[in-house]
């Protein structure tokens, strides 16, 4: 039962990330005048959000008992990346702050996976913290260079 809830949560998180990024991309490209393109930073951000959704889903999907336990770390990495982007969105009062919702969904799936596998939570929370700090720093550098 727990495994199916993990799959459902991971699927919801992936759909939110990929669907949200795709819908913003389509709305920006259809409403813009001809010859106008989505400049580098927003396009990079949307691609990155979609990739984080895929990575989070794969972290749950590729973590059955016969495979390595390190696949479960991918969910925590995706969670950290989404949290960092939501913090950046909160600082700029952007719609990107809504990325906290899929981060919480992926976090719930990761916690259920840890409980099912009877793994300790502290090392994975360290991965979450390192991923958040690294992603925040990476995009903060990109934002400052883009100005």
N, C-alpha and C positions, 0 to 999 in steps of 0.2 A: 504494500500500500504506500509506504513512504517513497519508494522508487517512482511510482506513478505520479505522486505529487511533485517530486523533483522534476520529472519530465514536463509536467504541466507548467510549473513555475518557470523553468528554463525556456520553454516554448513561448510563454507570454512575454518574458524579457526580450527574447530574440525578435519576436514580432514587433514589439514596441520600438526597439532600436532600429531595426531595418526598415520597418514601415514608417516610422517617424522621419528618419533621414531621407527616405525616398519621397515621402509626401512633401517635405520642405524643398527638396531638390526640384521636384516637378513643378511646384507652385512658383518657385523662383524663375525657372526657365520658361514657363508659359506666360507669366505676367511681365516679363522683361521685354524691352524693345529688341528688334532684330539686330544682330551684331553684338549684343551685350552678353557677356558670359559671367557666370558666378566666379568671382575672383578667387584666388588661390586659397586663402585662409578658410572661408566658409565651406568651400568644396572639400578641402582637406579634413575639416572637422566632421562633416557629414559622412565622409567615407570612413573615418576613424570610428565614429559611433556605430556604423553598420558593422564594421569589423569586430568591435568589442561585443556586439550582440552575437555574432557568429562564434567568437571565441568562448563566450560564456555558455552558449548552448553546447558546443563541442566538449567543454569541460565536464558537463553533466552526462552527455551522450556517450563519451568514450571512457567512462569511469566504472565499468562493471567489475565484478570481483576478479576476473581472469586477467585484466590489464593492470598496468602499473598504477599506483595510487597517486602519482604525480599529475595525472590528468585533472584531478580535482582542484589543483592549484590554479588552473586556468580560470575557473569561475571567480576565484578571489582576485586575480589580476584584472579581469574584466570589471568586477565590482569596484575595485580601486580606481580604475580609469574613469568609469562613469561618475563616481563620487567627485573626483578631481574636476571633471568637466562641469558638473553641477555647481561646484563651488565657484568656478570661474564664471558660470552663468549668473550666479547670485551676485557676484561682484559687479557684473555689467548689466544687471537687471534684464536678462535675456530669457527667451523661451528655453534655452539650454538647461535652465535650472530644473526643468521637468525630468531630466535624466536621473534625478534622485529616485524616481519611481522604479525604473527598470533595475537600478542598482540595488534597491531594497528587495525586489523580486529575485534577482540573482543571489543576493545575500541569503534570502530564505531558503533557496534551493541548496546553496552551499552548506548552510547550517544543518539542513536535513541530511545531506550526504555525509557530513562529518559524524553526525549522531548514528546514522545507519552503519557506518564503517567503524564506529567507536574510536575515532581519531581525536587527538587533543586539538582544541580550538586555538590555543595561543600561537603556535607557529603560523597558522593560516591568517590570524589577525595581523601578524607581523608582515606577511606577504601583502595583505590589504593595505597596510600603512605605507610600505615601501612603494607599492604600485601607485597609490594616491599621490605621494610626494613626487615620484618620478614623472608621472603624467602631468601633474600641476606645473612642475618646473619646465617640462618640455613645451607645453602650450603657452606658458607665461613668456618663455624666451621667444617663441614664434610671434606672439602678440607684440612684444616690445620691438622686435626686428621689423614687423609689418607696419609699425607707425612711422 
